[in-house]
Amino acid sequence: MRILLWANRNIVPCLKRTVGPVNGLFKSNVPAASLTSISDPEYASRRKSRMAPYSYETKPLRYPQIFTNKTVNRLDENSKLIVIEGNVGVEKEEFGRKVAEEFGMKFIPEFTEEEYFIKGQGYDIRQTNEQVSDKVKFWDMEMLYTSKNPKDARHFLRTQLELYQEKFERYREAVSHIWNTGQGVVMIRSVFSDLVFAKALRKSGVFTAKGFQHYSRVYYNTQVELISPHLFIYLDAPTQYCMEQIKKRGRPWEVNSTILTEKFLGDIENVYQSDIFPQFKDLSEIKTYDMTSPLDFELIFEDLNETSLDGPRVNEDTKFIEWEPPLGIDMNLIRYQYGKNYNWNWNKIFEEINTPEDIDELNYDSNEVEEVETILMEHPGHKYEQYYNPETQRY
């Protein structure tokens, strides 16, 4: 069972309850109901009676407010976190947007590499790639997939780790959004499924044994700090179908890739089945929909409406338990810890994991350090603050 540290990561461990339903702080204030369409007039009436959303993005919750600005007064049956998962090529975004629209949830698209590589004022830090050696380059998906020899792409590990941390932050923000506004969230892929891609790259020979071992250390030592989603929706499709969809979207570097093969897609599917779903079956609800058949969203919405996402259930004592605070801990304190004022603690989780010196693809020699200092760090995307424009010398 995963251990989540709520009140203080280093002092107070989360005590997972192993008893039946408890009329605790969360359950006593939130209707025990399934997802409800926002078109339901009764739901609309109940939603109006809840406390107005808290503007957490402009004024982060401060410590004294945890005693007065009650979280539970904003929550209802749709205050849930839903993650849409599936293999490469499966159309997840349209599915996610329709679910979000039906239940009045915030939609968060999949984190893209462009969000990482393109900094403030539109500076693309990959512009330095032609000036530096392979290890120092900013490896993106196109570089990965067009590598003729998988071993040549081992430096993509640095990008994999950076993107994982960005996905971690996005997931934390999704949880924070629910607790501050009461609005549920539908997001495409989660920080947890990042492992799927990493394992498939290891099986393909891209990541070295030591490199993947370090990635695993980072993954397993950080993802345990996050609350599991209420619902995983897996959009299932055979690898041949995925390959056909990849060809249809027509990106040459995907279609002609020696890495993005049916075997690679099969490895992704197998990791979902062997690692991700077993890990969360006791904590979250998991639903699978066949993407090779025409989707009837009316039936899908009805299915979701009939699926309880409140717990614990009878004989399922741990289901959704992470969304209830341990006895004696106020939910507002947990909400505060997921807010911006607590960022230092989340950053510390990653800073405490040192990179071993014997992983060549993650460590620079003296010449590479000079490249970083003279080329990369002088690029405007790194040199200036996010909203500063060096041409106008204004923010």
C-alpha positions as CSV (number, residue, x, y, z in Angstrom):
1,M,0.0,0.0,0.0
2,R,1.3,3.5,-0.9
3,I,2.2,5.7,2.0
4,L,1.1,9.4,1.7
5,L,2.6,11.9,4.1
6,W,-0.1,14.5,4.7
7,A,0.5,17.0,7.5
8,N,4.3,17.0,7.4
9,R,6.2,14.8,5.0
10,N,9.0,14.2,7.5
11,I,7.0,14.0,10.7
12,V,3.4,12.9,10.4
13,P,2.8,9.8,8.1
14,C,-0.6,9.2,6.7
15,L,-2.4,6.6,8.7
16,K,-4.5,4.7,6.1
17,R,-7.8,3.7,7.7
18,T,-8.6,0.0,7.4
19,V,-12.1,0.2,8.9
20,G,-15.5,0.6,7.2
21,P,-17.1,3.8,6.2
22,V,-16.4,6.7,8.5
23,N,-18.6,9.8,8.9
24,G,-15.4,11.9,8.8
25,L,-14.7,15.5,7.9
26,F,-15.1,14.9,4.2
27,K,-17.9,12.4,4.1
28,S,-20.1,14.3,6.5
29,N,-20.2,17.4,4.2
30,V,-20.3,15.9,0.7
31,P,-23.3,14.0,-0.7
32,A,-22.6,10.3,-1.2
33,A,-23.5,10.3,-4.8
34,S,-22.1,9.5,-8.2
35,L,-21.1,12.0,-10.9
36,T,-24.0,14.1,-11.9
37,S,-24.5,15.9,-15.2
38,I,-24.5,19.7,-14.9
39,S,-27.7,19.7,-17.0
40,D,-29.5,18.1,-14.0
41,P,-31.6,21.0,-12.4
42,E,-31.2,19.5,-8.9
43,Y,-27.5,19.5,-9.3
44,A,-27.4,23.1,-10.5
45,S,-29.4,24.1,-7.5
46,R,-27.1,22.3,-5.1
47,R,-24.0,23.8,-6.8
48,K,-25.3,27.3,-6.2
49,S,-25.6,26.6,-2.5
50,R,-21.9,25.7,-2.2
51,M,-19.3,28.3,-1.2
52,A,-17.8,30.3,-4.0
53,P,-14.5,29.2,-5.5
54,Y,-11.4,30.5,-3.8
55,S,-9.0,32.5,-6.1
56,Y,-6.0,30.3,-5.2
57,E,-4.1,31.3,-8.4
58,T,-3.9,35.0,-7.5
59,K,-3.9,34.8,-3.7
60,P,-2.5,31.4,-2.4
61,L,-4.0,30.1,0.8
62,R,-2.0,31.3,3.8
63,Y,-1.5,29.5,7.0
64,P,-4.0,31.5,9.2
65,Q,-6.8,30.9,6.6
66,I,-6.7,27.1,7.1
67,F,-8.8,27.7,10.2
68,T,-11.5,29.8,8.6
69,N,-11.7,29.1,4.9
70,K,-13.3,25.7,5.0
71,T,-12.6,23.3,2.0
72,V,-15.6,21.0,2.4
73,N,-18.1,23.8,2.0
74,R,-17.1,24.0,-1.7
75,L,-17.1,20.3,-2.6
76,D,-19.9,18.2,-4.1
77,E,-20.3,14.9,-5.9
78,N,-18.5,16.2,-9.0
79,S,-15.4,17.3,-7.1
80,K,-13.4,14.4,-8.5
81,L,-10.1,13.9,-10.3
82,I,-10.4,11.8,-13.5
83,V,-7.5,10.8,-15.6
84,I,-7.8,9.6,-19.2
85,E,-5.1,7.1,-20.2
86,G,-4.3,5.1,-23.3
87,N,-1.6,4.1,-25.8
88,V,0.2,6.4,-28.3
89,G,-2.2,7.3,-31.1
90,V,-5.4,6.8,-29.2
91,E,-7.5,10.0,-29.3
92,K,-7.7,10.9,-25.6
93,E,-8.3,14.6,-25.8
94,E,-11.7,14.5,-27.5
95,F,-12.9,11.9,-25.0
96,G,-11.6,13.9,-22.1
97,R,-13.2,17.2,-23.2
98,K,-16.6,15.6,-23.6
99,V,-16.4,14.1,-20.1
100,A,-15.3,17.4,-18.6
101,E,-18.1,19.3,-20.4
102,E,-20.8,16.8,-19.3
103,F,-19.9,17.0,-15.6
104,G,-18.8,20.7,-15.5
105,M,-15.2,19.8,-14.8
106,K,-12.0,21.7,-15.7
107,F,-10.2,20.1,-18.6
108,I,-6.4,19.8,-18.5
109,P,-4.7,18.6,-21.7
110,E,-1.7,16.4,-21.8
111,F,1.6,18.1,-20.9
112,T,3.5,18.7,-24.1
113,E,7.3,19.0,-24.5
114,E,6.8,22.4,-26.1
115,E,5.6,23.7,-22.7
116,Y,8.9,22.7,-21.3
117,F,11.2,23.8,-24.2
118,I,9.6,27.1,-25.0
119,K,10.2,29.6,-22.3
120,G,8.9,33.1,-21.6
121,Q,8.6,35.5,-24.6
122,G,8.5,32.4,-26.9
123,Y,12.2,31.5,-26.7
124,D,12.8,27.9,-27.7
125,I,15.8,26.5,-25.8
126,R,16.3,23.8,-28.4
127,Q,17.8,26.5,-30.7
128,T,21.1,25.8,-29.0
129,N,21.2,22.2,-30.2
130,E,23.3,22.9,-33.2
131,Q,26.0,24.5,-31.1
132,V,26.5,21.8,-28.5
133,S,27.5,18.1,-28.2
134,D,24.8,15.3,-28.1
135,K,24.7,15.0,-24.4
136,V,24.2,18.7,-23.8
137,K,21.4,19.0,-26.4
138,F,17.8,19.3,-25.4
139,W,16.4,16.0,-26.6
140,D,12.8,16.1,-27.8
141,M,10.5,13.4,-29.1
142,E,11.5,14.0,-32.7
143,M,15.2,13.5,-31.9
144,L,14.3,10.4,-29.9
145,Y,12.1,8.8,-32.6
146,T,14.5,9.6,-35.5
147,S,17.5,8.0,-33.8
148,K,18.8,5.2,-36.0
149,N,20.3,3.4,-33.0
150,P,18.3,3.3,-29.8
151,K,21.5,3.6,-27.7
152,D,22.3,6.9,-29.4
153,A,19.1,8.4,-27.8
154,R,20.1,7.5,-24.2
155,H,20.5,11.2,-23.5
156,F,16.7,11.5,-23.7
157,L,16.7,10.4,-20.1
158,R,17.4,13.9,-19.0
159,T,14.3,15.1,-20.8
160,Q,12.3,12.2,-19.4
161,L,13.2,13.3,-15.9
162,E,12.4,16.9,-16.6
163,L,9.1,16.2,-18.1
164,Y,8.2,13.9,-15.2
165,Q,8.8,16.7,-12.8
166,E,6.6,19.0,-14.9
167,K,3.8,16.4,-14.9
168,F,4.2,16.0,-11.2
169,E,3.6,19.8,-10.7
170,R,0.6,19.8,-13.1
171,Y,-1.0,17.0,-11.1
172,R,-0.4,18.8,-7.8
173,E,-2.1,21.8,-9.3
174,A,-5.1,19.7,-10.4
175,V,-5.6,18.5,-6.9
176,S,-5.2,22.0,-5.6
177,H,-7.8,23.3,-8.1
178,I,-10.4,20.8,-6.8
179,W,-9.9,21.7,-3.1
180,N,-9.9,25.4,-3.7
181,T,-12.8,25.6,-6.1
182,G,-14.9,22.5,-5.7
183,Q,-14.7,22.0,-9.5
184,G,-13.7,18.5,-10.6
185,V,-10.8,17.9,-13.0
186,V,-10.4,15.8,-16.1
187,M,-6.8,15.5,-17.2
188,I,-5.1,13.6,-20.1
189,R,-2.5,11.2,-18.7
190,S,-1.1,11.5,-15.2
191,V,2.3,11.7,-13.5
192,F,1.8,8.0,-12.6
193,S,1.6,6.8,-16.2
194,D,4.9,8.4,-17.0
195,L,6.4,5.1,-15.9
196,V,4.8,3.4,-18.9
197,F,6.8,5.3,-21.4
198,A,10.0,5.1,-19.4
199,K,9.7,1.3,-19.1
200,A,9.0,0.9,-22.8
201,L,12.1,3.0,-23.7
202,R,14.2,0.8,-21.4
203,K,12.8,-2.4,-23.1
204,S,13.7,-0.7,-26.5
205,G,17.3,-0.3,-25.4
206,V,17.1,3.5,-25.2
207,F,17.7,3.9,-21.5
208,T,20.6,2.1,-19.9
209,A,20.2,-0.1,-16.8
210,K,21.8,2.5,-14.5
211,G,19.8,5.3,-16.2
212,F,16.5,3.6,-15.8
213,Q,17.4,2.6,-12.2
214,H,17.8,6.3,-11.4
215,Y,14.6,7.2,-13.1
216,S,12.8,4.5,-11.0
217,R,14.3,6.0,-7.8
218,V,12.9,9.4,-8.7
219,Y,9.5,8.0,-9.7
220,Y,8.9,5.8,-6.8
221,N,10.2,8.2,-4.2
222,T,8.1,11.1,-5.4
223,Q,4.8,9.8,-6.8
224,V,4.0,8.3,-3.3
225,E,3.5,11.9,-2.1
226,L,0.5,12.4,-4.4
227,I,-3.1,11.4,-4.0
228,S,-4.4,8.9,-6.4
229,P,-7.1,10.0,-8.9
230,H,-10.7,9.0,-8.2
231,L,-11.0,7.4,-11.6
232,F,-8.7,6.0,-14.3
233,I,-10.3,5.8,-17.7
234,Y,-8.3,3.6,-20.0
235,L,-9.0,3.9,-23.7
236,D,-8.2,0.5,-25.0
237,A,-7.1,-0.3,-28.6
238,P,-4.9,-3.0,-30.2
239,T,-1.4,-1.9,-31.3
240,Q,-2.3,-2.3,-35.0
241,Y,-5.1,0.3,-34.5
242,C,-2.6,2.6,-32.7
243,M,-0.2,2.3,-35.6
244,E,-2.9,3.2,-38.1
245,Q,-3.9,6.3,-36.1
246,I,-0.2,7.4,-35.9
247,K,0.0,7.1,-39.7
248,K,-3.2,9.1,-40.1
249,R,-1.8,12.1,-38.1
250,G,1.1,12.0,-40.4
251,R,4.1,13.1,-38.4
252,P,7.1,11.8,-40.5
253,W,9.3,11.4,-37.5
254,E,6.7,9.1,-35.9
255,V,5.6,7.2,-39.1
256,N,9.2,6.4,-40.1
257,S,10.6,5.8,-36.6
258,T,12.6,2.7,-35.8
259,I,11.6,3.1,-32.1
260,L,7.9,3.8,-32.3
261,T,7.0,0.3,-33.5
262,E,4.2,-2.2,-32.7
263,K,6.5,-3.8,-30.2
264,F,7.0,-0.5,-28.5
265,L,3.3,0.1,-28.3
266,G,2.8,-3.5,-27.0
267,D,5.3,-2.8,-24.3
268,I,3.4,0.3,-23.3
269,E,0.1,-1.6,-23.1
270,N,1.8,-4.4,-21.1
271,V,3.2,-1.9,-18.5
272,Y,-0.3,-0.4,-18.0
273,Q,-1.7,-3.8,-17.3
274,S,1.2,-5.2,-15.2
275,D,2.3,-2.0,-13.2
276,I,-0.2,0.9,-13.3
277,F,-3.6,-0.7,-12.8
278,P,-2.6,-3.2,-10.1
279,Q,-0.9,-0.4,-8.2
280,F,-4.2,1.7,-8.1
281,K,-6.9,-0.9,-8.2
282,D,-7.4,-0.7,-4.4
283,L,-7.3,3.1,-4.3
284,S,-9.0,4.3,-7.5
285,E,-11.8,3.2,-9.8
286,I,-10.6,1.9,-13.2
287,K,-12.8,1.8,-16.3
288,T,-11.9,0.6,-19.8
289,Y,-13.6,1.6,-23.0
290,D,-13.0,0.0,-26.4
291,M,-11.8,2.6,-28.9
292,T,-12.2,0.3,-32.0
293,S,-16.0,0.5,-31.6
294,P,-18.0,3.7,-32.2
295,L,-18.3,5.6,-28.9
296,D,-21.8,6.2,-27.6
297,F,-21.2,9.0,-25.1
298,E,-24.7,8.9,-23.9
299,L,-24.1,5.4,-22.7
300,I,-20.6,6.3,-21.4
301,F,-22.1,9.2,-19.4
302,E,-24.8,6.9,-18.0
303,D,-22.1,4.4,-17.0
304,L,-20.1,7.1,-15.2
305,N,-23.3,8.4,-13.5
306,E,-23.9,5.0,-12.1
307,T,-20.4,4.6,-10.8
308,S,-19.9,5.6,-7.2
309,L,-16.6,7.5,-6.6
310,D,-17.2,8.0,-2.9
311,G,-15.7,5.6,-0.3
312,P,-14.6,3.7,1.5
313,R,-17.0,1.0,0.3
314,V,-18.0,-2.2,2.0
315,N,-15.2,-4.7,1.5
316,E,-13.2,-2.0,-0.2
317,D,-11.8,-0.2,2.7
318,T,-9.0,1.7,0.9
319,K,-11.0,2.9,-2.2
320,F,-10.7,6.7,-2.4
321,I,-9.4,6.8,1.1
322,E,-6.6,9.2,0.2
323,W,-9.2,11.9,-0.4
324,E,-10.2,11.8,3.3
325,P,-7.8,13.3,5.8
326,P,-6.5,11.0,8.5
327,L,-8.2,11.3,11.9
328,G,-7.2,14.5,13.7
329,I,-6.0,16.3,10.5
330,D,-8.0,19.1,9.0
331,M,-8.6,19.0,5.2
332,N,-7.7,22.7,5.0
333,L,-4.1,21.8,6.2
334,I,-3.8,19.3,3.3
335,R,-5.2,21.9,0.9
336,Y,-2.6,24.4,2.2
337,Q,0.2,21.9,1.5
338,Y,-0.9,21.5,-2.1
339,G,-0.9,25.3,-2.6
340,K,1.8,27.6,-4.0
341,N,3.0,28.7,-0.6
342,Y,4.2,25.2,0.0
343,N,6.1,24.8,-3.3
344,W,9.4,24.8,-1.4
345,N,8.5,21.4,0.2
346,W,7.5,19.8,-3.2
347,N,10.8,21.0,-4.8
348,K,12.7,19.6,-1.8
349,I,11.4,16.1,-2.6
350,F,13.3,16.1,-5.9
351,E,16.3,17.9,-4.6
352,E,16.9,15.2,-2.0
353,I,17.4,12.6,-4.7
354,N,21.0,12.8,-5.9
355,T,22.1,11.8,-9.3
356,P,24.7,9.0,-9.2
357,E,28.1,10.0,-10.7
358,D,28.3,6.8,-12.7
359,I,25.4,7.7,-15.0
360,D,27.2,9.1,-18.0
361,E,24.1,10.5,-19.8
362,L,23.2,12.7,-16.8
363,N,26.6,14.0,-15.8
364,Y,28.8,16.5,-17.7
365,D,32.6,16.4,-18.1
366,S,34.6,19.7,-18.0
367,N,34.1,20.4,-21.7
368,E,30.3,19.8,-21.5
369,V,30.1,22.1,-18.4
370,E,31.8,24.8,-20.4
371,E,29.1,24.3,-23.2
372,V,26.4,24.6,-20.6
373,E,27.8,27.8,-19.1
374,T,28.8,29.6,-22.3
375,I,26.0,28.5,-24.6
376,L,22.9,27.2,-22.8
377,M,22.9,29.6,-19.9
378,E,23.4,32.5,-22.2
379,H,20.3,31.7,-24.2
380,P,17.5,34.2,-23.4
381,G,15.2,31.3,-22.4
382,H,17.5,30.6,-19.5
383,K,19.2,33.9,-18.9
384,Y,16.2,36.0,-18.3
385,E,13.2,35.7,-16.1
386,Q,10.1,34.2,-17.7
387,Y,8.2,37.4,-18.5
388,Y,11.3,39.6,-19.2
389,N,11.8,40.8,-22.8
390,P,15.5,41.5,-23.3
391,E,14.7,43.4,-26.6
392,T,12.5,46.0,-24.8
393,Q,14.2,45.5,-21.4
394,R,10.7,45.3,-19.9
395,Y,8.5,42.7,-18.3
